[in-house]
Amino acid sequence: MSELLMVRHGQASFGEKDYDRLSPTGIRQAKLLAMHMVRTGQSFDAVYCGTLLRQINTAEELIGAFSECGIDIPELSISGDFDEYDSLAVWTALIPIMLEENSALSTDLERVYSDKKTFQSIFEQVMYRWVSGNYDKHGFPAWSDFKKRVENGIRKIIETHGQGRKIIIFTSGGPISAALQQALGLTDGKTIEISWQIMNASVTRFKYNSRGMMLSVFNDITHLEMEKDKELITYR
């Protein structure tokens, strides 16, 4: 069987003007993951990532670590199929509707970028509405389209590289959860819920063959836990 590893990027810069870059913690997480891969003798037939800077930078740490240790590593392939969904577009479209339904929400919105718990609470409400499909409209990114994009990306990789390969993809929580739905047959609601449990720099592994794709390991952060530093365990 072939193996597909999907890695969530290191911690991004939440609350900053430029979210799409690794925080100092995110850089450390990416470096620890890369060296763990070196120490455990991992090798890959292909390395992919999305087009987002936080995904690319996490992948580059692996490429750099392997190269410095004299280990062969394929050139990084970048594909938009593994980009995160456009949460800003979803948020911008649905928040006005939610305010019409509950005007008291405006008070929470005032501290949404300074309080992670408040952000997560409102973000979850937005996402449940999005994945329901009840708010789809022309020009608005649909959850169903996002899932198809990820599924097509995985299919293209499998078709390109064939059987008996080991491939790693540096991506985000959304694409990883979409792959989990594909492998486990989860509902849309459960799929978006599980995406919130995917930790930064975690590794989720799938096995695949001609019959389909199966989950083998979910959300592995052994490389971070070995440091015995709780600051490395992050979700956002």
C-alpha positions as CSV (number, residue, x, y, z in Angstrom):
1,M,0.0,0.0,0.0
2,S,1.0,3.6,-0.5
3,E,1.2,6.1,2.3
4,L,0.1,9.8,2.3
5,L,1.1,12.1,5.2
6,M,-0.7,15.4,5.6
7,V,1.0,17.9,7.9
8,R,-0.7,21.0,9.3
9,H,1.5,24.1,9.1
10,G,3.2,25.5,12.2
11,Q,1.4,28.1,14.2
12,A,0.6,31.2,12.1
13,S,0.5,34.8,13.3
14,F,-3.0,35.0,14.8
15,G,-4.2,38.6,15.5
16,E,-1.4,40.1,13.4
17,K,-2.0,42.1,10.2
18,D,-0.3,39.4,8.2
19,Y,-1.7,36.1,9.5
20,D,-0.1,34.1,6.7
21,R,3.4,33.7,8.2
22,L,4.7,31.4,10.9
23,S,5.0,32.8,14.4
24,P,8.2,32.2,16.4
25,T,6.5,29.2,17.9
26,G,5.4,28.0,14.5
27,I,9.0,28.2,13.2
28,R,10.1,26.1,16.2
29,Q,7.3,23.6,15.6
30,A,8.3,23.2,11.9
31,K,12.0,22.7,12.8
32,L,11.2,20.1,15.4
33,L,9.0,18.2,13.0
34,A,11.7,18.3,10.3
35,M,14.4,17.0,12.6
36,H,12.1,14.3,13.9
37,M,11.6,13.1,10.4
38,V,15.4,13.0,9.9
39,R,16.0,11.1,13.2
40,T,13.3,8.6,12.5
41,G,14.7,7.8,9.0
42,Q,11.7,9.0,7.0
43,S,12.0,9.3,3.2
44,F,9.5,10.5,0.6
45,D,8.8,10.0,-3.0
46,A,7.2,13.4,-3.4
47,V,6.7,16.6,-1.2
48,Y,3.7,18.8,-1.8
49,C,2.3,21.9,-0.2
50,G,-0.4,24.6,-0.8
51,T,0.4,28.1,-2.0
52,L,0.0,29.8,1.4
53,L,3.2,31.1,2.9
54,R,2.7,29.3,6.3
55,Q,2.4,26.0,4.4
56,I,5.4,26.7,2.2
57,N,7.6,27.8,5.1
58,T,6.7,24.6,7.1
59,A,7.6,22.4,4.1
60,E,10.9,24.3,3.6
61,E,12.0,23.4,7.0
62,L,11.8,19.7,6.1
63,I,13.6,20.3,2.7
64,G,16.3,22.2,4.5
65,A,16.8,19.7,7.3
66,F,17.0,16.8,4.9
67,S,19.4,18.7,2.6
68,E,21.7,19.7,5.5
69,C,21.9,16.0,6.6
70,G,22.7,14.8,3.0
71,I,19.4,13.0,2.7
72,D,17.8,12.9,-0.8
73,I,14.5,14.8,-0.8
74,P,12.3,15.6,-3.9
75,E,11.8,19.2,-5.0
76,L,8.8,20.9,-3.4
77,S,5.7,20.8,-5.6
78,I,3.2,23.6,-4.9
79,S,-0.5,23.1,-5.6
80,G,-3.5,25.4,-4.8
81,D,-5.6,22.2,-4.3
82,F,-4.2,22.1,-0.7
83,D,-4.8,25.7,0.3
84,E,-7.1,26.4,3.2
85,Y,-10.6,27.5,2.5
86,D,-11.1,31.2,2.4
87,S,-12.3,31.8,5.9
88,L,-12.3,35.6,5.5
89,A,-14.7,35.4,2.6
90,V,-17.0,33.0,4.5
91,W,-16.8,35.2,7.6
92,T,-17.5,38.4,5.6
93,A,-20.5,36.9,3.9
94,L,-22.1,35.3,7.0
95,I,-21.5,37.7,9.8
96,P,-24.0,40.3,8.5
97,I,-26.7,37.5,8.4
98,M,-25.8,36.4,11.9
99,L,-26.1,40.0,13.1
100,E,-29.6,40.2,11.6
101,E,-30.5,37.0,13.5
102,N,-28.9,38.2,16.8
103,S,-27.9,41.9,17.2
104,A,-26.3,41.1,20.6
105,L,-23.5,39.4,18.6
106,S,-22.0,42.9,17.9
107,T,-20.7,43.1,21.5
108,D,-18.7,39.9,21.1
109,L,-17.4,41.0,17.7
110,E,-15.6,44.0,19.4
111,R,-13.2,41.6,21.1
112,V,-13.0,38.9,18.5
113,Y,-9.4,39.5,17.5
114,S,-8.1,40.0,21.1
115,D,-9.8,37.0,22.7
116,K,-9.2,33.6,21.2
117,K,-12.1,32.0,23.0
118,T,-14.5,34.6,21.7
119,F,-13.1,34.2,18.2
120,Q,-13.5,30.5,18.3
121,S,-17.1,30.6,19.5
122,I,-18.2,32.9,16.7
123,F,-16.0,31.2,14.1
124,E,-17.7,27.8,15.0
125,Q,-21.2,29.4,14.5
126,V,-20.0,30.8,11.1
127,M,-18.6,27.4,10.0
128,Y,-21.7,25.4,11.0
129,R,-23.8,27.7,8.8
130,W,-21.3,27.4,5.9
131,V,-21.0,23.6,5.8
132,S,-24.8,23.3,6.0
133,G,-25.1,24.5,2.5
134,N,-28.2,26.6,3.4
135,Y,-26.4,29.9,2.9
136,D,-24.8,29.1,-0.5
137,K,-25.2,31.8,-3.1
138,H,-23.6,33.0,-6.4
139,G,-20.0,34.2,-5.9
140,F,-19.7,32.8,-2.4
141,P,-17.3,29.9,-1.8
142,A,-19.2,26.7,-1.2
143,W,-18.1,24.0,1.3
144,S,-19.0,21.4,-1.3
145,D,-16.6,23.0,-3.9
146,F,-13.8,23.1,-1.3
147,K,-14.2,19.4,-0.6
148,K,-14.1,18.6,-4.3
149,R,-10.9,20.7,-4.7
150,V,-9.1,18.7,-2.0
151,E,-10.4,15.4,-3.3
152,N,-9.3,16.2,-6.8
153,G,-5.9,17.2,-5.5
154,I,-5.4,13.9,-3.7
155,R,-6.6,12.0,-6.7
156,K,-4.2,13.7,-9.0
157,I,-1.3,12.9,-6.7
158,I,-2.3,9.2,-6.5
159,E,-2.6,9.1,-10.3
160,T,0.7,10.8,-10.8
161,H,2.8,8.7,-8.5
162,G,1.1,5.4,-8.6
163,Q,1.3,2.6,-6.0
164,G,3.9,1.8,-3.4
165,R,4.8,5.5,-2.8
166,K,5.2,7.6,0.3
167,I,4.1,11.2,-0.1
168,I,3.9,14.2,2.3
169,I,1.6,17.2,1.9
170,F,2.0,20.4,4.0
171,T,-1.4,21.9,4.2
172,S,-4.0,23.2,6.7
173,G,-6.7,21.9,9.0
174,G,-9.5,22.3,6.4
175,P,-7.9,20.0,3.7
176,I,-6.9,17.5,6.3
177,S,-10.4,17.3,7.6
178,A,-11.8,17.0,4.1
179,A,-9.4,14.0,3.5
180,L,-10.6,12.5,6.8
181,Q,-14.2,12.8,5.6
182,Q,-13.2,11.0,2.4
183,A,-11.5,8.2,4.3
184,L,-14.1,7.8,7.1
185,G,-17.4,8.9,5.6
186,L,-18.0,11.6,8.2
187,T,-20.9,14.0,8.1
188,D,-20.2,17.6,7.1
189,G,-20.8,18.8,10.7
190,K,-18.4,16.2,12.2
191,T,-15.8,17.0,9.5
192,I,-15.7,20.7,10.4
193,E,-15.7,19.8,14.1
194,I,-12.7,17.5,13.7
195,S,-10.9,20.2,11.8
196,W,-10.8,22.3,15.0
197,Q,-8.9,19.5,16.8
198,I,-6.1,19.4,14.3
199,M,-3.0,20.8,16.0
200,N,-0.2,22.9,14.5
201,A,2.6,20.8,12.9
202,S,0.7,17.6,13.5
203,V,0.9,14.6,11.2
204,T,-2.1,12.7,9.9
205,R,-1.3,9.5,7.9
206,F,-3.4,7.7,5.4
207,K,-2.9,4.4,3.6
208,Y,-4.3,4.0,0.1
209,N,-4.6,1.5,-2.7
210,S,-7.0,0.8,-5.6
211,R,-9.9,0.3,-3.2
212,G,-9.6,3.7,-1.5
213,M,-8.0,5.6,1.3
214,M,-7.9,4.6,5.0
215,L,-6.8,6.5,8.1
216,S,-3.9,5.1,9.9
217,V,-2.7,7.9,12.3
218,F,-4.5,11.1,13.3
219,N,-3.0,14.3,14.7
220,D,0.4,13.0,15.8
221,I,2.5,15.5,17.7
222,T,5.1,13.1,19.2
223,H,7.8,15.4,18.0
224,L,6.4,18.3,20.0
225,E,5.5,16.4,23.1
226,M,9.1,15.1,23.4
227,E,10.1,18.7,24.2
228,K,8.0,18.8,27.3
229,D,7.0,22.3,26.5
230,K,3.2,23.1,26.6
231,E,3.8,26.3,24.6
232,L,4.4,24.1,21.6
233,I,1.0,22.5,21.7
234,T,-1.2,25.0,19.7
235,Y,-4.4,24.9,17.7
236,R,-4.3,28.4,16.3
